[in-house]
Amino acid sequence: MEKTTPNGVRLSDDWCLHQFDHLSPDLAATLPETMARMRELCPVAHSEQYGGFWVASGYEEVLSVAQNWAVFSSAHGLSVTGTKGVVRNLPVEVDPPEQRSYKSLITPYFTPAAVADWEQPTRDLVTRLIDEFIADGQCEFMDAFARQLPSLAFFELAIGAPADELEKVAYLASRSSIPNHPDARDNWKGLYAWVKGFLADRREQPPRGDVVDAVLAADIDGAPLTEDETIGAVQLLILGGLETTAGALGLMMERFCREPAIPQLLRERPELMPKAVEELLRLDPPFVSVGRTAVQGTELAGCPIESGDKMLIHWASANRDAGEFPDPDRFDPNRARNRHFAFGAGPHRCAGSNLARLNLRVALEEIVGRMDDIALAEDAAIEYHAGLTRSPLRLPITFTPRDRN
Protein backbone atom coordinates (compact mmCIF):
# COMPACT_ATOMS: atom_id res chain seq x y z
CA MET A 1 0.00 0.00 0.00
CA GLU A 2 1.24 3.51 -0.83
CA LYS A 3 0.18 7.02 0.03
CA THR A 4 0.74 9.83 -2.45
CA THR A 5 1.45 13.34 -1.21
CA PRO A 6 0.29 16.47 -3.06
CA ASN A 7 3.83 16.64 -4.47
CA GLY A 8 3.41 13.20 -6.03
CA VAL A 9 5.78 11.51 -3.55
CA ARG A 10 4.77 7.94 -2.67
CA LEU A 11 5.27 6.90 0.94
CA SER A 12 5.51 3.14 0.58
CA ASP A 13 5.16 0.47 3.23
CA ASP A 14 8.93 0.05 3.12
CA TRP A 15 9.31 3.78 3.80
CA CYS A 16 6.94 3.52 6.77
CA LEU A 17 8.70 0.50 8.25
CA HIS A 18 12.36 1.21 7.46
CA GLN A 19 12.91 4.79 6.18
CA PHE A 20 10.47 6.77 8.30
CA ASP A 21 11.59 10.42 8.48
CA HIS A 22 9.64 12.62 10.89
CA LEU A 23 11.28 15.73 9.40
CA SER A 24 10.06 15.08 5.85
CA PRO A 25 7.73 17.73 4.36
CA ASP A 26 6.09 14.89 2.46
CA LEU A 27 5.12 13.29 5.77
CA ALA A 28 3.74 16.59 7.08
CA ALA A 29 1.53 16.86 3.99
CA THR A 30 -0.05 13.43 4.48
CA LEU A 31 0.43 12.87 8.20
CA PRO A 32 -2.92 11.28 9.25
CA GLU A 33 -2.97 8.83 6.34
CA THR A 34 0.65 7.80 6.68
CA MET A 35 0.48 7.35 10.44
CA ALA A 36 -2.68 5.25 10.07
CA ARG A 37 -0.68 2.93 7.84
CA MET A 38 2.17 2.91 10.38
CA ARG A 39 -0.21 1.75 13.12
CA GLU A 40 -1.66 -0.89 10.82
CA LEU A 41 1.74 -2.25 9.80
CA CYS A 42 3.49 -2.08 13.16
CA PRO A 43 2.77 0.13 16.20
CA VAL A 44 6.52 0.08 16.93
CA ALA A 45 8.69 0.33 13.80
CA HIS A 46 12.42 0.91 13.30
CA SER A 47 13.75 3.53 10.92
CA GLU A 48 17.24 3.51 9.46
CA GLN A 49 17.28 7.31 9.18
CA TYR A 50 19.58 9.45 11.36
CA GLY A 51 21.59 6.50 12.60
CA GLY A 52 18.49 4.49 13.45
CA PHE A 53 15.57 5.01 15.83
CA TRP A 54 12.29 3.41 16.91
CA VAL A 55 8.87 4.94 16.23
CA ALA A 56 5.98 4.31 18.64
CA SER A 57 2.71 5.12 16.83
CA GLY A 58 0.00 3.18 18.72
CA TYR A 59 -1.86 4.69 21.67
CA GLU A 60 -0.87 2.11 24.29
CA GLU A 61 2.75 2.01 23.10
CA VAL A 62 3.05 5.81 23.17
CA LEU A 63 1.52 5.98 26.65
CA SER A 64 3.85 3.26 27.91
CA VAL A 65 6.96 5.10 26.72
CA ALA A 66 5.78 8.50 27.98
CA GLN A 67 5.07 7.21 31.47
CA ASN A 68 8.21 5.07 31.78
CA TRP A 69 10.74 7.86 32.22
CA ALA A 70 13.12 5.58 34.15
CA VAL A 71 13.72 3.58 30.94
CA PHE A 72 13.01 6.19 28.25
CA SER A 73 14.96 9.26 29.30
CA SER A 74 14.54 12.88 28.28
CA ALA A 75 17.83 13.88 29.88
CA HIS A 76 19.76 11.56 27.57
CA GLY A 77 18.31 12.78 24.34
CA LEU A 78 15.14 14.76 23.80
CA SER A 79 15.34 14.95 20.02
CA VAL A 80 15.97 12.13 17.59
CA THR A 81 17.75 14.65 15.40
CA GLY A 82 18.09 18.40 15.05
CA THR A 83 20.19 21.33 16.21
CA LYS A 84 20.51 21.57 19.99
CA GLY A 85 20.02 24.81 21.87
CA VAL A 86 22.69 26.64 23.82
CA VAL A 87 21.15 25.56 27.16
CA ARG A 88 18.80 22.78 28.21
CA ASN A 89 15.09 23.58 28.00
CA LEU A 90 13.89 23.06 31.56
CA PRO A 91 12.09 21.01 32.77
CA VAL A 92 11.57 18.94 29.59
CA GLU A 93 15.23 17.96 29.15
CA VAL A 94 15.68 16.43 32.59
CA ASP A 95 14.09 13.40 34.26
CA PRO A 96 12.37 12.98 37.64
CA PRO A 97 13.03 13.60 40.43
CA GLU A 98 15.04 16.63 39.22
CA GLN A 99 12.35 17.39 36.63
CA ARG A 100 9.68 17.71 39.30
CA SER A 101 11.66 20.39 41.11
CA TYR A 102 11.88 22.58 38.02
CA LYS A 103 8.28 21.96 36.97
CA SER A 104 6.95 22.86 40.42
CA LEU A 105 8.36 26.37 39.93
CA ILE A 106 6.16 26.91 36.88
CA THR A 107 2.88 25.06 37.38
CA PRO A 108 1.35 27.34 40.09
CA TYR A 109 1.29 30.18 37.55
CA PHE A 110 -0.63 28.19 34.92
CA THR A 111 -3.41 26.51 36.91
CA PRO A 112 -7.02 27.08 35.73
CA ALA A 113 -7.51 29.55 38.59
CA ALA A 114 -4.29 31.41 37.78
CA VAL A 115 -5.09 31.93 34.10
CA ALA A 116 -8.80 32.72 34.64
CA ASP A 117 -8.04 36.41 35.20
CA TRP A 118 -6.48 36.55 31.73
CA GLU A 119 -9.72 35.75 29.90
CA GLN A 120 -10.95 39.31 29.35
CA PRO A 121 -7.52 40.70 28.38
CA THR A 122 -7.17 37.77 25.96
CA ARG A 123 -10.60 38.49 24.47
CA ASP A 124 -9.60 42.13 24.05
CA LEU A 125 -6.49 41.02 22.15
CA VAL A 126 -8.53 38.69 19.95
CA THR A 127 -11.01 41.46 19.17
CA ARG A 128 -8.23 43.87 18.31
CA LEU A 129 -6.60 41.41 15.92
CA ILE A 130 -9.84 40.48 14.16
CA ASP A 131 -10.70 44.17 13.79
CA GLU A 132 -7.54 44.58 11.72
CA PHE A 133 -8.84 42.37 8.88
CA ILE A 134 -12.58 41.72 9.35
CA ALA A 135 -13.64 44.45 6.90
CA ASP A 136 -11.33 43.15 4.16
CA GLY A 137 -13.00 39.77 3.73
CA GLN A 138 -9.63 38.07 3.45
CA CYS A 139 -6.35 37.64 5.28
CA GLU A 140 -3.31 35.43 5.61
CA PHE A 141 -4.43 33.88 8.86
CA MET A 142 -1.07 32.73 10.21
CA ASP A 143 0.49 36.19 10.10
CA ALA A 144 -2.66 38.20 10.79
CA PHE A 145 -3.86 36.17 13.76
CA ALA A 146 -2.45 32.72 14.62
CA ARG A 147 1.13 33.81 15.31
CA GLN A 148 0.22 37.16 16.84
CA LEU A 149 -2.33 36.11 19.46
CA PRO A 150 -0.28 33.66 21.57
CA SER A 151 2.79 35.87 21.27
CA LEU A 152 1.01 39.03 22.41
CA ALA A 153 -0.90 37.23 25.14
CA PHE A 154 2.20 35.52 26.45
CA PHE A 155 4.39 38.62 26.36
CA GLU A 156 1.81 40.93 27.92
CA LEU A 157 0.10 38.62 30.39
CA ALA A 158 2.50 35.83 31.33
CA ILE A 159 6.01 37.23 31.42
CA GLY A 160 5.68 41.01 31.10
CA ALA A 161 8.13 41.33 28.23
CA PRO A 162 8.39 44.42 26.00
CA ALA A 163 5.84 44.17 23.17
CA ASP A 164 8.17 45.93 20.73
CA GLU A 165 10.59 42.99 20.95
CA LEU A 166 7.91 40.41 20.21
CA GLU A 167 8.53 40.13 16.46
CA LYS A 168 12.23 39.47 16.97
CA VAL A 169 11.70 36.82 19.66
CA ALA A 170 8.92 35.08 17.72
CA TYR A 171 11.24 34.84 14.71
CA LEU A 172 14.09 33.41 16.79
CA ALA A 173 11.78 30.90 18.48
CA SER A 174 10.29 29.76 15.18
CA ARG A 175 13.57 29.38 13.32
CA SER A 176 15.45 27.71 16.14
CA SER A 177 12.74 25.05 16.47
CA ILE A 178 13.01 23.90 12.84
CA PRO A 179 15.25 20.78 13.03
CA ASN A 180 18.40 20.96 10.92
CA HIS A 181 17.56 24.43 9.60
CA PRO A 182 20.83 26.01 8.35
CA ASP A 183 20.35 29.04 10.61
CA ALA A 184 19.06 27.12 13.62
CA ARG A 185 22.26 27.37 15.63
CA ASP A 186 22.51 31.14 15.15
CA ASN A 187 18.87 31.54 16.13
CA TRP A 188 19.35 29.44 19.27
CA LYS A 189 22.23 31.76 20.18
CA GLY A 190 20.05 34.77 19.48
CA LEU A 191 17.22 33.44 21.63
CA TYR A 192 19.66 32.66 24.46
CA ALA A 193 21.07 36.21 24.28
CA TRP A 194 17.60 37.77 24.32
CA VAL A 195 16.44 35.75 27.34
CA LYS A 196 19.68 36.55 29.15
CA GLY A 197 19.19 40.28 28.57
CA PHE A 198 15.50 40.12 29.48
CA LEU A 199 16.28 38.41 32.79
CA ALA A 200 19.00 40.95 33.54
CA ASP A 201 16.44 43.74 33.06
CA ARG A 202 13.88 41.96 35.22
CA ARG A 203 16.41 41.64 38.07
CA GLU A 204 16.64 45.44 38.13
CA GLN A 205 12.87 45.91 38.25
CA PRO A 206 10.46 45.62 41.19
CA PRO A 207 8.97 42.11 41.52
CA ARG A 208 5.69 41.49 39.68
CA GLY A 209 4.81 38.22 41.35
CA ASP A 210 4.79 36.34 38.06
CA VAL A 211 6.45 33.16 36.81
CA VAL A 212 9.62 35.03 35.83
CA ASP A 213 10.07 36.28 39.39
CA ALA A 214 9.52 32.72 40.63
CA VAL A 215 12.27 31.38 38.39
CA LEU A 216 14.67 34.18 39.34
CA ALA A 217 14.09 33.62 43.07
CA ALA A 218 14.04 29.83 42.96
CA ASP A 219 16.40 27.38 44.58
CA ILE A 220 16.67 23.63 44.14
CA ASP A 221 17.69 21.70 47.26
CA GLY A 222 18.84 24.93 48.88
CA ALA A 223 20.98 26.11 45.94
CA PRO A 224 19.90 28.99 43.67
CA LEU A 225 19.45 28.22 39.98
CA THR A 226 22.45 28.93 37.80
CA GLU A 227 22.15 31.55 35.11
CA ASP A 228 21.86 28.88 32.41
CA GLU A 229 19.13 27.12 34.39
CA THR A 230 17.06 30.30 34.69
CA ILE A 231 17.58 31.00 30.98
CA GLY A 232 16.60 27.42 30.09
CA ALA A 233 13.38 27.63 32.11
CA VAL A 234 12.25 30.93 30.58
CA GLN A 235 13.37 29.85 27.11
CA LEU A 236 11.07 26.82 27.29
CA LEU A 237 8.17 29.02 28.39
CA ILE A 238 8.68 31.13 25.28
CA LEU A 239 8.96 28.16 22.93
CA GLY A 240 5.86 26.54 24.39
CA GLY A 241 3.89 29.76 24.66
CA LEU A 242 4.42 30.92 21.09
CA GLU A 243 4.90 28.07 18.64
CA THR A 244 2.44 25.35 19.56
CA THR A 245 -0.60 27.57 20.18
CA ALA A 246 -0.01 29.35 16.87
CA GLY A 247 0.15 25.98 15.14
CA ALA A 248 -3.05 24.82 16.82
CA LEU A 249 -4.91 27.94 15.68
CA GLY A 250 -3.72 27.45 12.11
CA LEU A 251 -4.72 23.80 12.01
CA MET A 252 -8.12 24.57 13.54
CA MET A 253 -8.83 27.28 10.99
CA GLU A 254 -7.79 24.99 8.16
CA ARG A 255 -10.28 22.39 9.42
CA PHE A 256 -13.00 25.06 9.65
CA CYS A 257 -12.36 25.84 5.98
CA ARG A 258 -12.51 22.20 4.92
CA GLU A 259 -15.43 21.26 7.20
CA PRO A 260 -17.71 24.33 7.46
CA ALA A 261 -20.27 22.29 9.39
CA ILE A 262 -17.97 22.54 12.43
CA PRO A 263 -18.00 26.35 12.85
CA GLN A 264 -21.72 26.34 12.03
CA LEU A 265 -22.35 23.82 14.82
CA LEU A 266 -20.40 25.97 17.26
CA ARG A 267 -22.43 29.06 16.29
CA GLU A 268 -25.62 27.15 16.98
CA ARG A 269 -24.38 25.43 20.13
CA PRO A 270 -21.70 27.63 21.76
CA GLU A 271 -21.84 25.50 24.92
CA LEU A 272 -19.93 22.82 22.99
CA MET A 273 -16.85 25.01 22.57
CA PRO A 274 -14.69 23.59 25.42
CA LYS A 275 -15.24 20.02 24.21
CA ALA A 276 -14.77 21.13 20.61
CA VAL A 277 -11.35 22.58 21.48
CA GLU A 278 -10.31 19.21 22.93
CA GLU A 279 -11.56 17.32 19.89
CA LEU A 280 -9.84 19.69 17.46
CA LEU A 281 -6.62 19.29 19.41
CA ARG A 282 -6.98 15.51 19.23
CA LEU A 283 -7.51 15.54 15.47
CA ASP A 284 -4.80 18.07 14.60
CA PRO A 285 -2.27 18.49 17.41
CA PRO A 286 0.55 20.95 16.71
CA PHE A 287 2.86 19.01 19.05
CA VAL A 288 3.39 15.98 16.83
CA SER A 289 6.17 13.93 18.38
CA VAL A 290 9.10 13.94 20.77
CA GLY A 291 12.20 11.85 21.28
CA ARG A 292 13.54 9.76 24.14
CA THR A 293 16.61 7.60 24.69
CA ALA A 294 16.45 4.16 26.30
CA VAL A 295 18.84 4.00 29.26
CA GLN A 296 18.30 0.28 29.85
CA GLY A 297 17.15 -2.67 27.80
CA THR A 298 13.44 -3.41 27.58
CA GLU A 299 10.73 -4.68 25.23
CA LEU A 300 7.91 -2.73 23.62
CA ALA A 301 5.14 -4.47 21.62
CA GLY A 302 7.44 -7.44 21.18
CA CYS A 303 10.35 -5.33 19.92
CA PRO A 304 13.67 -5.60 21.79
CA ILE A 305 14.86 -2.12 22.81
CA GLU A 306 18.52 -1.87 23.78
CA SER A 307 20.16 0.68 26.06
CA GLY A 308 21.16 3.69 23.96
CA ASP A 309 18.41 3.21 21.37
CA LYS A 310 16.51 6.33 20.29
CA MET A 311 12.71 6.33 20.48
CA LEU A 312 10.28 8.72 18.79
CA ILE A 313 6.91 9.03 20.56
CA HIS A 314 4.30 10.02 17.95
CA TRP A 315 1.57 11.89 19.79
CA ALA A 316 -0.41 12.76 16.65
CA SER A 317 -0.57 9.15 15.54
CA ALA A 318 -1.73 7.91 18.95
CA ASN A 319 -4.49 10.54 18.89
CA ARG A 320 -6.11 8.70 15.97
CA ASP A 321 -5.74 5.14 17.20
CA ALA A 322 -9.12 3.47 16.72
CA GLY A 323 -8.47 1.27 19.74
CA GLU A 324 -8.80 4.34 21.96
CA PHE A 325 -10.93 6.64 19.79
CA PRO A 326 -13.79 5.00 17.85
CA ASP A 327 -14.16 6.47 14.34
CA PRO A 328 -10.95 8.40 15.00
CA ASP A 329 -10.95 10.64 11.90
CA ARG A 330 -14.38 12.12 12.66
CA PHE A 331 -14.91 15.35 14.60
CA ASP A 332 -17.07 14.41 17.60
CA PRO A 333 -17.17 16.91 20.48
CA ASN A 334 -19.40 14.56 22.47
CA ARG A 335 -16.92 11.72 22.83
CA ALA A 336 -17.48 9.88 26.09
CA ARG A 337 -13.72 9.83 26.69
CA ASN A 338 -11.08 11.99 25.05
CA ARG A 339 -7.71 11.22 26.62
CA HIS A 340 -5.71 12.80 23.81
CA PHE A 341 -1.99 13.55 23.79
CA ALA A 342 -2.01 17.07 22.34
CA PHE A 343 -0.22 18.23 25.49
CA GLY A 344 1.89 15.09 25.87
CA ALA A 345 1.62 12.58 28.69
CA GLY A 346 3.55 11.44 31.73
CA PRO A 347 5.67 13.67 33.95
CA HIS A 348 6.67 15.91 31.03
CA ARG A 349 3.09 16.79 30.10
CA CYS A 350 2.81 20.47 29.10
CA ALA A 351 2.65 22.78 32.12
CA GLY A 352 1.01 25.54 30.06
CA SER A 353 -1.97 23.52 28.83
CA ASN A 354 -4.51 25.63 30.73
CA LEU A 355 -3.23 28.84 29.18
CA ALA A 356 -3.28 27.24 25.72
CA ARG A 357 -6.86 26.08 26.24
CA LEU A 358 -7.90 29.58 27.31
CA ASN A 359 -6.29 31.19 24.26
CA LEU A 360 -7.83 28.65 21.89
CA ARG A 361 -11.32 28.76 23.37
CA VAL A 362 -11.53 32.55 23.43
CA ALA A 363 -10.09 32.80 19.90
CA LEU A 364 -12.56 30.29 18.46
CA GLU A 365 -15.51 31.89 20.26
CA GLU A 366 -14.75 35.23 18.64
CA ILE A 367 -13.92 33.72 15.24
CA VAL A 368 -17.16 31.75 14.88
CA GLY A 369 -19.13 34.66 16.29
CA ARG A 370 -17.74 37.25 13.87
CA MET A 371 -16.52 35.42 10.76
CA ASP A 372 -19.00 33.81 8.35
CA ASP A 373 -18.45 31.74 5.18
CA ILE A 374 -14.83 31.00 6.06
CA ALA A 375 -13.01 29.31 3.16
CA LEU A 376 -9.53 28.74 1.82
CA ALA A 377 -8.52 31.34 -0.73
CA GLU A 378 -8.82 30.19 -4.32
CA ASP A 379 -5.86 28.05 -5.42
CA ALA A 380 -4.39 28.08 -1.90
CA ALA A 381 -1.71 25.38 -1.60
CA ILE A 382 -1.09 24.61 2.06
CA GLU A 383 2.43 23.62 3.10
CA TYR A 384 3.39 22.64 6.63
CA HIS A 385 6.18 23.20 9.09
CA ALA A 386 7.70 19.71 9.33
CA GLY A 387 9.35 18.30 12.42
CA LEU A 388 8.42 17.69 16.02
CA THR A 389 5.68 20.31 15.59
CA ARG A 390 3.31 20.83 12.66
CA SER A 391 1.45 23.90 11.45
CA PRO A 392 0.53 25.59 8.16
CA LEU A 393 3.27 27.90 6.97
CA ARG A 394 0.67 30.13 5.30
CA LEU A 395 -3.12 29.98 5.40
CA PRO A 396 -4.82 32.49 3.07
CA ILE A 397 -8.55 32.57 3.80
CA THR A 398 -11.67 34.47 2.73
CA PHE A 399 -14.86 35.31 4.65
CA THR A 400 -17.81 37.68 4.55
CA PRO A 401 -16.61 41.24 5.26
CA ARG A 402 -18.09 42.84 8.37
CA ASP A 403 -17.73 46.12 10.22
CA ARG A 404 -15.14 46.38 12.94
CA ASN A 405 -16.35 46.39 16.54
Secondary structure, 3 states (H helix, E strand, C coil): CEEECCCCCEEEHHHHHHCCCCCCHHHHHCHHHHHHHHHHHCCEEEECHHHCEEEECCHHHHHHHHHCCCCEECCCCCCCCCCCCCCCCCCCCCCCCHHHHHHHHHHHHHCHHHHHCCHHHHHHHHHHHHHHHCCCCEEEHHHHHHCHHHHHHHHHHHHCCCHHHHHHHHHHHHHHCCCCCCCHHHHHHHHHHHHHHHHHHHHCCCCCCCHHHHHHHCEECCEECCHHHHHHHHHHHHHHHHHHHHHHHHHHHHHHHHCCHHHHHHHHCHHHHHHHHHHHHHHCCCECEEEEEECCCEEECCEEECCCCEEEEEHHHHCCCCCCCCCCCCCCCCCCCCCCCCCCCHHHCCCCHHHHHHHHHHHHHHHHHHCCCCEECCCCCCCEECCCECEECCCEEECCCCCCC
